């Protein structure tokens, strides 16, 4: 498969980083009480270099705020999913780990995507999934 320019198309993979929740408030503002992201998380810069060496490309990614700034919802059934929706605020008592961030990476093939998954910096685990091509 090739793109519009005749270049071989790369598949996009989503890497979900799951680990213990973190104190994102410590990094609020420039040089907040916890320090600076670029100096406190050098492993992510090294990860970006490793991805490039494998011929892949990071096309997106972010750290997520602490779980207390989100929640879960089980949508209601029927015509109006808000009707009967069940919300649970975080952090969640049934789990000790949350999704703390993600990367979107274009890779040539599944073998490279698998190697990249092992390189994602985290203290928990990484789930990677090929993105379904809607466009």
Steps between C-alpha positions, in 0.01 A plus 500: 500500500628850416391855577411769242870565425582134435681466834422180691222578748576458869249369749418707807512342845365629831708430811309535827725547803348348813663552837435636848325837497728801533485848651454702181429811711867504603582597141232768456644821363856568389744332736224412749569351840590161350751628250507510122370228271794516258756452778299260716403262220812454285401142419236630261761693299710183479189309393440747214857444380455121512176522300677700229786248487243227431372699201171587668353842577318640804194684366336580834508441870422662831519443871158489661404689815447306822194272499324737740443726196293242318272208556323210337154476352287207397258658249132436547309280259244627255463810288656735759832362633509769773175364642604226740873564460705382798794727587794409723743770606870413521724382644336164485501274807509180294834580335841624603608594147360748250578603144755776560583588140517385141700512179384476139778359286525413133696181437582291193370174639371316804843368597635855534185605689555216745864601557393859561248388763782356709685834483218727625613647834266394781488339842199282418408355165433612143213389281546560128235481234495562127276794418208416271533709181177701473631741237 
